[in-house]
Amino acid sequence: MNTSNILMLIGTFILALGLILAYAPSLLSWFGKLPGDIHIENQHSTVFIPISSMIIVSLLVSWLLNLFFRK
């Protein structure tokens, strides 16, 4: 795969992600609300650590990259 194909693939991915975020925000309503996501709030500060959500995102990205770059 040469550089132009990789850039077109990255551009297509960014375009698809932008369309998803613009027209289907309900698809991402689960993010940060899964069991295992840590949300601590007190009077002066808020801490949010989306552990479970990021594991799922990592698995999806790994699966997509393996799908596209498998020989």
C-alpha positions as CSV (number, residue, x, y, z in Angstrom):
1,M,0.0,0.0,0.0
2,N,1.5,3.3,-1.0
3,T,1.1,6.7,0.8
4,S,-1.8,8.0,-1.3
5,N,-3.9,4.9,-0.5
6,I,-3.2,5.3,3.2
7,L,-4.1,9.0,3.1
8,M,-7.4,8.2,1.2
9,L,-8.2,5.5,3.8
10,I,-7.6,7.9,6.7
11,G,-9.7,10.6,5.0
12,T,-12.5,8.2,4.4
13,F,-12.4,7.2,8.0
14,I,-12.5,10.8,9.3
15,L,-15.4,11.6,6.9
16,A,-17.4,8.6,8.1
17,L,-16.7,9.5,11.8
18,G,-17.8,13.1,11.2
19,L,-21.0,12.0,9.5
20,I,-21.7,9.6,12.4
21,L,-21.1,12.3,15.0
22,A,-23.2,14.9,13.1
23,Y,-26.2,12.8,12.1
24,A,-26.4,10.0,14.6
25,P,-25.4,11.2,18.1
26,S,-27.7,8.6,19.7
27,L,-25.2,5.9,18.5
28,L,-22.7,7.2,20.9
29,S,-25.0,7.7,23.9
30,W,-23.6,4.6,25.6
31,F,-20.1,6.1,25.9
32,G,-19.3,6.8,29.5
33,K,-22.4,5.1,30.9
34,L,-21.2,1.5,31.0
35,P,-20.4,-0.5,34.1
36,G,-16.8,0.1,34.9
37,D,-16.7,3.7,33.8
38,I,-15.6,5.8,36.8
39,H,-17.3,9.1,37.5
40,I,-16.4,10.9,40.7
41,E,-17.8,14.3,41.4
42,N,-17.6,16.6,44.5
43,Q,-18.0,20.3,45.2
44,H,-14.8,21.5,43.5
45,S,-13.9,18.9,40.9
46,T,-15.0,16.1,38.6
47,V,-13.0,13.1,37.5
48,F,-14.2,10.9,34.7
49,I,-12.4,7.7,33.6
50,P,-14.2,5.8,30.9
51,I,-12.4,2.4,31.3
52,S,-15.0,0.1,29.9
53,S,-16.0,2.4,27.1
54,M,-12.3,2.8,26.0
55,I,-11.8,-1.0,26.0
56,I,-14.7,-1.4,23.6
57,V,-13.5,1.5,21.4
58,S,-10.0,-0.1,21.4
59,L,-11.4,-3.5,20.4
60,L,-13.5,-1.9,17.5
61,V,-10.5,0.0,16.2
62,S,-8.2,-3.0,16.4
63,W,-10.8,-5.1,14.5
64,L,-11.2,-2.5,11.8
65,L,-7.5,-2.1,11.3
66,N,-7.0,-5.8,11.1
67,L,-9.9,-6.0,8.6
68,F,-8.3,-3.3,6.3
69,F,-4.6,-4.2,6.7
70,R,-4.8,-8.0,6.7
71,K,-2.7,-9.6,4.0
